[in-house]
Amino acid sequence: MPQRPDTYETVLLAVELLRRIPRSHKITAAELHRQLKDAGLERTERTIQRQLEMLSRHFEIDRDDRSKPYGYRWRERAQHLAVPHLTPQESLLLQLAEEHLKYLLPARLMQSMNSFFTQARRNLGGNSNARLEREWPRKVRVVATGQPLLPPTYAPGVLEEVSDALYANQWLDLDYKNASGKHQSIKVMPLGLAQQGSRLYLVCRYEGFDNERSLALHRIRKAQKSTLTFERPAEFDLQRYDNDGRFGFGEGKKIRLKFCIRHEAGFHLMETPLSKDQQVRKLEEGWLEITATVVDSLMLEQWIKGFGDKVKEIHKEFLN
């Protein structure tokens, strides 16, 4: 016979449930069960149901029992459980994390943190005393390095399925529409997720292949994680994949690049070099000669072309 949980475990479960019950919409026991599991708290769904029934009797929580599964939410004017140990600085950190990491953390993990994000926003709200922390997000900003673009639209459920499969090393079945408009039904091994500007890319291997590809997440029409898991390839490294210029539409081939650029157009390269071995030589009539080892890619080509007639004498020497 399983042992009954001790008082501490019961209180801990109650506190975690109270933190996760939303105010703006209803949540089911099954959803709370998934959130707690993702947060490392293993409880049966039936245990959670019993706790919710008890909590709805003693707190200002509405239980919608008109149909199953029942839905739970805090009443509109209820003073639901706060997180008193969140300092203003911790609240600020959570608020910034929610904004900048929402696409780079597993979707379920983000959902399990919703109550903490809500509390952080409330701690920094207009009625709080944390004036300096409240002002900080208006004092800092990540700015675009190119023409700003609105983020693409993702099909419902795609981000959640992709991030879940990536987190758990599960195969993914995708309905993918490439840039040419061609539909493909493919099974892939998810290996990484990268944000480039306003877009997200899934790095993966197609079933039966050992090379990596990048798929634009907004071109995935449907995603379904499999129950089948895989052993993550030990030789794959997402940072090296990026360093090889793969997100710049390259194949990882390094070149020794040499070109001349007008001083006013290339001055910034003396402050932010192309590479650690970059060399700059000042020429006559306001020209600079730049030499650097870089990864050859379409992004590099477009970057050079962007200078127009302010760049000349472009030479490439392939090194590998």
C-alpha positions as CSV (number, residue, x, y, z in Angstrom):
1,M,0.0,0.0,0.0
2,P,1.5,3.4,-1.0
3,Q,2.4,5.7,1.9
4,R,0.3,8.8,2.5
5,P,2.2,12.0,1.7
6,D,3.4,13.8,4.8
7,T,2.2,17.2,5.8
8,Y,5.1,19.0,4.2
9,E,4.5,17.4,0.8
10,T,0.8,18.1,1.0
11,V,1.4,21.8,1.8
12,L,4.0,22.0,-1.0
13,L,1.6,20.6,-3.5
14,A,-1.2,23.0,-2.4
15,V,1.2,26.0,-2.7
16,E,2.4,25.0,-6.1
17,L,-1.2,24.6,-7.3
18,L,-2.3,27.9,-5.9
19,R,0.6,29.6,-7.7
20,R,-0.4,28.1,-11.0
21,I,-4.1,28.6,-11.0
22,P,-4.7,31.6,-13.5
23,R,-7.0,34.5,-13.1
24,S,-7.7,35.2,-16.8
25,H,-8.8,31.8,-17.9
26,K,-9.6,28.3,-16.7
27,I,-7.1,25.5,-16.2
28,T,-7.8,21.8,-15.9
29,A,-6.3,19.2,-13.5
30,A,-4.6,17.5,-16.4
31,E,-2.9,20.8,-17.5
32,L,-1.7,21.4,-13.9
33,H,-0.5,17.9,-13.7
34,R,1.7,18.5,-16.8
35,Q,3.0,21.8,-15.4
36,L,4.0,20.2,-12.1
37,K,5.6,17.3,-13.9
38,D,7.7,19.7,-16.0
39,A,8.7,21.5,-12.9
40,G,9.9,18.2,-11.3
41,L,6.9,17.5,-9.0
42,E,5.6,14.0,-9.7
43,R,2.1,13.6,-8.5
44,T,-0.8,11.6,-9.8
45,E,-3.6,13.4,-11.6
46,R,-6.1,12.0,-9.2
47,T,-4.1,13.5,-6.3
48,I,-4.2,16.9,-8.0
49,Q,-7.9,16.6,-8.5
50,R,-8.5,16.0,-4.8
51,Q,-6.3,19.0,-3.9
52,L,-8.2,21.2,-6.3
53,E,-11.5,20.2,-4.9
54,M,-10.2,21.1,-1.4
55,L,-8.6,24.4,-2.4
56,S,-11.8,25.5,-4.2
57,R,-13.7,25.1,-1.0
58,H,-11.3,27.2,1.1
59,F,-10.0,29.8,-1.4
60,E,-11.7,32.2,-3.8
61,I,-11.4,29.7,-6.7
62,D,-14.2,29.0,-9.1
63,R,-14.7,25.4,-10.2
64,D,-16.5,25.1,-13.5
65,D,-18.2,21.6,-13.2
66,R,-20.7,22.0,-16.0
67,S,-18.7,19.6,-18.1
68,K,-15.6,17.5,-17.8
69,P,-12.7,18.1,-17.4
70,Y,-13.5,20.7,-14.7
71,G,-11.9,24.1,-15.1
72,Y,-10.4,26.2,-12.2
73,R,-9.6,29.9,-12.0
74,W,-9.3,32.6,-9.4
75,R,-12.3,34.8,-9.0
76,E,-12.0,38.2,-10.5
77,R,-11.4,40.2,-7.3
78,A,-9.7,37.4,-5.4
79,Q,-6.4,38.0,-3.7
80,H,-4.8,34.9,-4.9
81,L,-1.5,33.5,-3.6
82,A,1.4,35.9,-4.0
83,V,5.1,34.9,-4.1
84,P,6.4,37.0,-1.2
85,H,10.0,35.9,-1.6
86,L,10.3,37.5,-5.0
87,T,12.4,40.7,-4.5
88,P,11.9,43.6,-6.9
89,Q,15.2,42.6,-8.6
90,E,14.1,39.0,-9.0
91,S,10.8,40.3,-10.4
92,L,12.6,42.4,-12.9
93,L,14.8,39.5,-14.0
94,L,11.7,37.3,-14.5
95,Q,10.0,40.0,-16.5
96,L,13.0,40.4,-18.8
97,A,13.3,36.6,-19.1
98,E,9.7,36.2,-20.1
99,E,10.1,38.7,-22.9
100,H,13.4,37.5,-24.3
101,L,13.3,33.7,-23.6
102,K,9.7,32.9,-24.5
103,Y,10.7,31.2,-27.7
104,L,14.0,29.7,-26.5
105,L,12.7,27.7,-23.5
106,P,10.4,24.6,-23.7
107,A,6.9,25.7,-24.2
108,R,5.6,23.7,-21.2
109,L,8.3,25.1,-19.0
110,M,7.2,28.6,-19.9
111,Q,3.6,27.6,-19.2
112,S,4.6,26.2,-15.8
113,M,6.2,29.5,-15.0
114,N,3.1,31.6,-15.9
115,S,2.1,32.2,-12.3
116,F,5.6,33.5,-11.4
117,F,5.6,35.8,-14.5
118,T,2.2,37.1,-13.4
119,Q,3.4,37.7,-9.9
120,A,6.6,39.4,-11.2
121,R,4.4,41.8,-13.3
122,R,2.2,42.5,-10.3
123,N,5.3,43.1,-8.0
124,L,6.4,45.8,-10.5
125,G,2.9,47.2,-11.1
126,G,1.9,50.8,-10.7
127,N,0.9,50.2,-7.0
128,S,4.3,48.8,-6.0
129,N,7.2,50.6,-4.4
130,A,9.7,49.2,-6.9
131,R,9.9,52.4,-8.9
132,L,13.5,52.0,-10.1
133,E,13.0,48.4,-11.2
134,R,9.7,49.3,-12.9
135,E,11.5,51.9,-14.9
136,W,14.4,49.7,-16.0
137,P,12.7,47.9,-19.0
138,R,12.0,51.4,-20.5
139,K,15.8,52.2,-20.2
140,V,17.1,49.2,-22.1
141,R,16.3,47.8,-25.5
142,V,17.6,45.2,-28.0
143,V,17.8,47.0,-31.4
144,A,17.7,45.6,-34.9
145,T,20.9,45.3,-37.0
146,G,18.9,45.4,-40.2
147,Q,15.5,46.5,-41.5
148,P,13.0,45.6,-38.7
149,L,10.4,43.0,-39.6
150,L,7.3,41.8,-37.9
151,P,7.5,38.2,-36.6
152,P,6.0,35.5,-38.7
153,T,2.8,33.7,-37.7
154,Y,3.3,30.2,-36.3
155,A,0.6,27.5,-36.8
156,P,-1.3,26.6,-33.6
157,G,0.5,24.1,-31.5
158,V,3.7,23.9,-33.6
159,L,6.0,25.7,-31.2
160,E,4.8,23.6,-28.3
161,E,5.2,20.3,-30.1
162,V,8.6,21.2,-31.5
163,S,10.0,22.5,-28.2
164,D,8.6,19.5,-26.3
165,A,10.2,17.0,-28.8
166,L,13.5,18.9,-28.7
167,Y,13.5,18.8,-24.9
168,A,12.7,15.1,-24.6
169,N,14.7,13.9,-27.6
170,Q,11.6,12.6,-29.5
171,W,11.1,12.2,-33.2
172,L,8.9,14.8,-34.9
173,D,6.4,14.3,-37.7
174,L,6.1,17.5,-39.7
175,D,4.0,18.9,-42.5
176,Y,6.4,21.4,-44.0
177,K,5.9,23.9,-46.8
178,N,9.3,25.1,-48.2
179,A,10.0,28.5,-49.7
180,S,9.0,27.3,-53.1
181,G,5.5,26.3,-51.8
182,K,6.1,22.5,-51.9
183,H,4.6,20.5,-49.1
184,Q,6.5,17.7,-47.5
185,S,5.5,15.1,-44.9
186,I,8.8,14.3,-43.1
187,K,10.0,12.7,-39.9
188,V,12.9,14.6,-38.3
189,M,15.3,14.4,-35.3
190,P,15.1,17.8,-33.6
191,L,18.6,19.0,-32.5
192,G,18.3,22.7,-31.9
193,L,16.2,25.8,-32.0
194,A,17.7,29.2,-33.0
195,Q,16.2,32.7,-33.1
196,Q,17.5,34.9,-35.9
197,G,15.9,38.3,-35.8
198,S,12.2,37.8,-35.8
199,R,12.3,34.2,-37.1
200,L,12.8,30.8,-35.4
201,Y,14.7,27.9,-37.1
202,L,14.6,24.2,-36.2
203,V,17.9,22.4,-36.7
204,C,17.2,18.8,-37.4
205,R,18.2,15.6,-39.3
206,Y,15.8,13.9,-41.7
207,E,15.1,10.3,-41.0
208,G,17.7,8.2,-42.8
209,F,20.2,11.0,-43.2
210,D,23.2,12.1,-41.1
211,N,23.4,15.8,-42.2
212,E,21.7,18.7,-40.5
213,R,19.2,21.1,-42.0
214,S,17.5,24.3,-40.8
215,L,13.7,24.5,-41.2
216,A,11.9,27.8,-40.7
217,L,9.3,27.2,-37.9
218,H,6.7,29.5,-39.6
219,R,6.7,27.1,-42.6
220,I,5.7,24.1,-40.5
221,R,2.0,23.7,-41.0
222,K,1.6,20.8,-38.5
223,A,3.9,19.1,-36.0
224,Q,3.3,16.0,-33.9
225,K,5.9,14.6,-31.6
226,S,6.4,10.8,-31.6
227,T,6.5,8.5,-28.7
228,L,9.8,7.2,-30.1
229,T,12.9,8.7,-28.6
230,F,16.4,8.9,-30.1
231,E,20.0,9.2,-28.8
232,R,21.2,12.7,-29.4
233,P,24.2,12.6,-31.8
234,A,27.4,13.3,-29.7
235,E,29.1,14.9,-32.6
236,F,26.5,17.6,-33.1
237,D,27.2,21.0,-31.5
238,L,24.7,23.9,-32.1
239,Q,27.3,26.6,-31.4
240,R,29.7,25.0,-34.0
241,Y,26.8,24.8,-36.4
242,D,26.3,28.5,-36.0
243,N,30.0,29.3,-36.2
244,D,30.1,27.4,-39.5
245,G,27.7,30.0,-40.9
246,R,24.9,27.6,-41.4
247,F,22.3,30.2,-40.3
248,G,23.9,32.5,-42.9
249,F,23.1,30.0,-45.6
250,G,26.7,28.7,-45.8
251,E,28.3,25.2,-45.8
252,G,31.0,25.9,-43.2
253,K,33.7,26.6,-45.8
254,K,36.2,29.1,-44.6
255,I,37.8,31.6,-46.9
256,R,40.5,34.3,-46.7
257,L,38.6,37.4,-47.8
258,K,40.3,40.5,-49.0
259,F,38.5,43.7,-50.3
260,C,38.8,47.4,-50.4
261,I,36.2,49.7,-48.8
262,R,35.8,53.4,-48.5
263,H,37.0,54.7,-45.1
264,E,33.6,56.1,-44.1
265,A,31.9,52.8,-44.9
266,G,34.4,50.5,-43.3
267,F,35.5,52.5,-40.2
268,H,33.2,50.4,-38.0
269,L,35.2,47.3,-39.0
270,M,38.2,48.6,-37.0
271,E,35.9,48.7,-34.0
272,T,34.0,45.5,-34.6
273,P,36.3,43.2,-36.7
274,L,35.1,40.5,-39.1
275,S,37.5,38.0,-37.4
276,K,40.3,37.8,-34.8
277,D,42.9,37.7,-37.5
278,Q,41.5,40.7,-39.4
279,Q,44.1,43.0,-40.8
280,V,43.5,46.6,-41.9
281,R,45.7,48.6,-44.2
282,K,45.1,52.3,-45.0
283,L,45.3,53.1,-48.7
284,E,45.5,56.4,-50.5
285,E,42.4,58.4,-51.4
286,G,40.3,57.3,-48.4
287,W,40.3,53.5,-49.0
288,L,40.9,50.7,-46.5
289,E,42.1,47.2,-47.4
290,I,40.5,44.6,-45.2
291,T,41.8,41.0,-44.9
292,A,40.1,38.4,-42.7
293,T,39.3,34.7,-42.4
294,V,35.5,34.2,-42.5
295,V,32.9,31.6,-43.3
296,D,31.7,31.9,-46.9
297,S,27.9,32.3,-47.0
298,L,25.0,34.0,-48.8
299,M,24.7,36.4,-45.8
300,L,28.3,37.4,-46.4
301,E,27.6,38.0,-50.1
302,Q,24.6,40.1,-49.3
303,W,26.5,42.1,-46.7
304,I,29.3,43.0,-49.2
305,K,26.8,43.9,-51.9
306,G,25.0,46.2,-49.5
307,F,28.0,48.6,-49.7
308,G,27.5,49.1,-53.4
309,D,30.3,51.1,-55.1
310,K,32.0,51.7,-51.8
311,V,33.5,48.2,-52.0
312,K,35.9,47.0,-54.8
313,E,38.6,44.5,-55.6
314,I,36.9,41.5,-53.7
315,H,39.1,38.4,-53.6
316,K,38.3,35.0,-52.0
317,E,40.7,32.2,-51.2
318,F,39.1,28.9,-50.0
319,L,41.0,27.3,-47.1
320,N,39.3,24.0,-46.8
